[in-house]
Amino acid sequence: MTVLYALLVLALGVGAGLTAIVIEELRWEARTRAPRMTYGEVHHRHDAHR
């Protein structure tokens, strides 16, 4: 029973770690991509500070 409990805790830890990595990747991608208008072109003010 103790081994099963340890494996469960380990699995939960791995799942939480993977979730944190995925969330951080999504935040990084959202922060680094160019803001886009609804018709797909780069926002006109974006080029000024790139």
Short mmCIF file of the C-alpha atoms (twelve columns), coordinates in Angstrom:
data_MODEL
# 
_entry.id   MODEL 
# 
loop_
_atom_site.group_PDB 
_atom_site.id 
_atom_site.type_symbol 
_atom_site.label_atom_id 
_atom_site.label_alt_id 
_atom_site.label_comp_id 
_atom_site.label_asym_id 
_atom_site.label_seq_id 
_atom_site.Cartn_x 
_atom_site.Cartn_y 
_atom_site.Cartn_z 
_atom_site.pdbx_PDB_model_num 
ATOM 1  C CA . MET A 1  0.000  0.000  0.000   1 
ATOM 2  C CA . THR A 2  2.820  2.389  0.784   1 
ATOM 3  C CA . VAL A 3  4.380  1.736  -2.632  1 
ATOM 4  C CA . LEU A 4  1.098  2.510  -4.376  1 
ATOM 5  C CA . TYR A 5  0.768  5.717  -2.371  1 
ATOM 6  C CA . ALA A 6  4.315  6.728  -3.308  1 
ATOM 7  C CA . LEU A 7  3.641  6.024  -6.995  1 
ATOM 8  C CA . LEU A 8  0.435  8.053  -6.833  1 
ATOM 9  C CA . VAL A 9  2.241  11.001 -5.273  1 
ATOM 10 C CA . LEU A 10 5.001  10.715 -7.879  1 
ATOM 11 C CA . ALA A 11 2.466  10.624 -10.721 1 
ATOM 12 C CA . LEU A 12 0.685  13.681 -9.341  1 
ATOM 13 C CA . GLY A 13 3.991  15.521 -9.067  1 
ATOM 14 C CA . VAL A 14 4.939  14.678 -12.643 1 
ATOM 15 C CA . GLY A 15 1.500  15.748 -13.864 1 
ATOM 16 C CA . ALA A 16 1.735  19.053 -12.020 1 
ATOM 17 C CA . GLY A 17 5.218  19.652 -13.407 1 
ATOM 18 C CA . LEU A 18 4.133  18.970 -16.979 1 
ATOM 19 C CA . THR A 19 1.124  21.239 -16.540 1 
ATOM 20 C CA . ALA A 20 3.362  24.049 -15.299 1 
ATOM 21 C CA . ILE A 21 5.723  23.592 -18.265 1 
ATOM 22 C CA . VAL A 22 2.851  23.692 -20.779 1 
ATOM 23 C CA . ILE A 23 1.355  26.811 -19.185 1 
ATOM 24 C CA . GLU A 24 4.743  28.551 -19.207 1 
ATOM 25 C CA . GLU A 25 5.258  27.657 -22.892 1 
ATOM 26 C CA . LEU A 26 1.852  29.071 -23.792 1 
ATOM 27 C CA . ARG A 27 2.549  32.270 -21.845 1 
ATOM 28 C CA . TRP A 28 5.959  32.643 -23.531 1 
ATOM 29 C CA . GLU A 29 4.484  32.132 -26.998 1 
ATOM 30 C CA . ALA A 30 1.695  34.623 -26.339 1 
ATOM 31 C CA . ARG A 31 4.246  37.168 -25.096 1 
ATOM 32 C CA . THR A 32 6.679  36.821 -28.019 1 
ATOM 33 C CA . ARG A 33 4.354  36.652 -31.012 1 
ATOM 34 C CA . ALA A 34 3.435  39.814 -32.906 1 
ATOM 35 C CA . PRO A 35 -0.018 41.164 -32.113 1 
ATOM 36 C CA . ARG A 36 -2.296 40.420 -35.052 1 
ATOM 37 C CA . MET A 37 -5.347 42.189 -36.327 1 
ATOM 38 C CA . THR A 38 -8.500 40.229 -37.147 1 
ATOM 39 C CA . TYR A 39 -7.601 40.132 -40.848 1 
ATOM 40 C CA . GLY A 40 -4.146 38.659 -40.166 1 
ATOM 41 C CA . GLU A 41 -1.769 41.582 -40.612 1 
ATOM 42 C CA . VAL A 42 0.710  42.753 -38.005 1 
ATOM 43 C CA . HIS A 43 -0.527 45.656 -35.932 1 
ATOM 44 C CA . HIS A 44 0.703  48.971 -37.341 1 
ATOM 45 C CA . ARG A 45 2.260  50.122 -34.047 1 
ATOM 46 C CA . HIS A 46 4.237  46.896 -33.579 1 
ATOM 47 C CA . ASP A 47 7.025  47.695 -36.068 1 
ATOM 48 C CA . ALA A 48 7.922  50.941 -34.316 1 
ATOM 49 C CA . HIS A 49 9.536  49.245 -31.326 1 
ATOM 50 C CA . ARG A 50 10.902 46.075 -32.915 1 
# 
